[in-house]
Amino acid sequence: MIIVAYGTAIGQALENPKTTLEELKVLRDHAAAILEAQGDLKGALKKLESEIATRERGRK
């Protein structure tokens, strides 16, 4: 599994004065596409946490 940390990449791009406007736009477009592809990531994480808790309770 490969995970790209877009928050880190965006922060680094913003800190670098040599980052071009075109590079910022490409980064924006890639990050927006990744975000859209995630669907309801917040809801999925909540369900995952619930399932983990359920399974942990079952082990005791």
Backbone hydrogen bonds in HBPLUS format (Angstrom, degrees):
<---DONOR---> <-ACCEPTOR-->    atom                        ^
c    i                          cat <-CA-CA->   ^        H-A-AA   ^      H-
h    n   atom  resd res      DA  || num        DHA   H-A  angle D-A-AA Bond
n    s   type  num  typ     dist DA aas  dist angle  dist       angle   num
A0006-TYR N   A0004-VAL O   3.13 MM   2  5.78 120.8  2.49 107.5  91.6     1
A0009-ALA N   A0005-ALA O   3.07 MM   4  6.41 163.8  2.09 151.6 156.5     2
A0010-ILE N   A0006-TYR O   2.79 MM   4  5.87 161.3  1.83 152.2 156.9     3
A0011-GLY N   A0007-GLY O   3.02 MM   4  6.15 161.1  2.06 142.3 147.8     4
A0012-GLN N   A0008-THR O   2.93 MM   4  6.17 161.5  1.97 154.0 158.6     5
A0013-ALA N   A0009-ALA O   2.94 MM   4  6.09 157.8  1.99 145.5 152.0     6
A0014-LEU N   A0010-ILE O   2.92 MM   4  6.12 157.4  1.97 152.6 158.4     7
A0015-GLU N   A0011-GLY O   3.03 MM   4  6.20 144.3  2.16 142.0 151.7     8
A0016-ASN N   A0012-GLN O   3.13 MM   4  6.26 134.4  2.35 142.4 153.0     9
A0019-THR N   A0016-ASN O   3.07 MM   3  5.61 168.7  2.08 119.2 122.8    10
A0024-LEU N   A0020-THR O   3.00 MM   4  6.35 156.0  2.06 149.9 156.5    11
A0025-LYS N   A0021-LEU O   2.96 MM   4  6.25 155.3  2.02 150.6 157.2    12
A0026-VAL N   A0022-GLU O   2.97 MM   4  6.23 156.8  2.02 149.8 155.8    13
A0027-LEU N   A0023-GLU O   2.94 MM   4  6.12 163.1  1.97 149.4 154.2    14
A0028-ARG N   A0024-LEU O   2.88 MM   4  6.07 156.0  1.93 145.7 152.8    15
A0029-ASP N   A0025-LYS O   2.93 MM   4  6.15 161.0  1.96 147.8 152.5    16
A0030-HIS N   A0026-VAL O   2.92 MM   4  6.17 160.4  1.96 153.0 158.1    17
A0031-ALA N   A0027-LEU O   2.91 MM   4  6.04 168.2  1.92 153.0 156.6    18
A0032-ALA N   A0028-ARG O   2.87 MM   4  6.02 157.7  1.91 150.6 157.1    19
A0033-ALA N   A0029-ASP O   3.03 MM   4  6.17 153.5  2.10 141.8 148.7    20
A0034-ILE N   A0030-HIS O   2.97 MM   4  6.27 157.7  2.02 151.4 157.4    21
A0035-LEU N   A0031-ALA O   2.92 MM   4  6.10 163.0  1.95 149.5 154.4    22
A0036-GLU N   A0032-ALA O   2.93 MM   4  6.11 159.1  1.98 146.6 152.1    23
A0037-ALA N   A0033-ALA O   2.96 MM   4  6.12 153.2  2.03 144.2 151.5    24
A0038-GLN N   A0034-ILE O   3.17 MM   4  6.37 128.4  2.45 141.9 154.3    25
A0038-GLN N   A0035-LEU O   3.23 MM   3  5.30 141.6  2.38  97.6 108.3    26
A0039-GLY N   A0036-GLU O   3.31 MM   3  5.90 159.7  2.36 112.2 117.4    27
A0044-ALA N   A0040-ASP O   2.88 MM   4  6.11 158.5  1.93 153.7 160.7    28
A0045-LEU N   A0041-LEU O   2.88 MM   4  6.04 155.9  1.94 149.3 155.2    29
A0046-LYS N   A0042-LYS O   3.09 MM   4  6.33 152.2  2.17 142.2 149.6    30
A0047-LYS N   A0043-GLY O   3.03 MM   4  6.34 157.2  2.08 149.0 154.4    31
A0048-LEU N   A0044-ALA O   2.89 MM   4  6.12 153.8  1.96 146.1 154.1    32
A0049-GLU N   A0045-LEU O   2.89 MM   4  6.11 161.6  1.92 151.7 155.8    33
A0050-SER N   A0046-LYS O   3.04 MM   4  6.27 154.3  2.11 143.3 150.5    34
A0051-GLU N   A0047-LYS O   2.94 MM   4  6.21 157.6  1.99 149.6 155.1    35
A0052-ILE N   A0048-LEU O   2.93 MM   4  6.17 158.7  1.98 152.8 158.7    36
A0053-ALA N   A0049-GLU O   2.97 MM   4  6.21 161.5  2.01 148.4 153.1    37
A0054-THR N   A0050-SER O   2.94 MM   4  6.19 156.7  2.00 148.1 154.7    38
A0055-ARG N   A0051-GLU O   2.96 MM   4  6.16 163.7  1.99 151.0 154.8    39
A0056-GLU N   A0052-ILE O   2.87 MM   4  6.08 151.6  1.96 149.1 157.6    40
A0057-ARG N   A0053-ALA O   3.00 MM   4  6.20 156.8  2.05 148.0 153.6    41
A0058-GLY N   A0054-THR O   3.10 MM   4  6.35 145.5  2.23 141.7 151.3    42
A0059-ARG N   A0056-GLU O   3.21 MM   3  5.30 144.2  2.35  99.4 109.3    43
A0060-LYS N   A0057-ARG O   3.39 MM   3  5.66 155.1  2.46 104.5 111.2    44
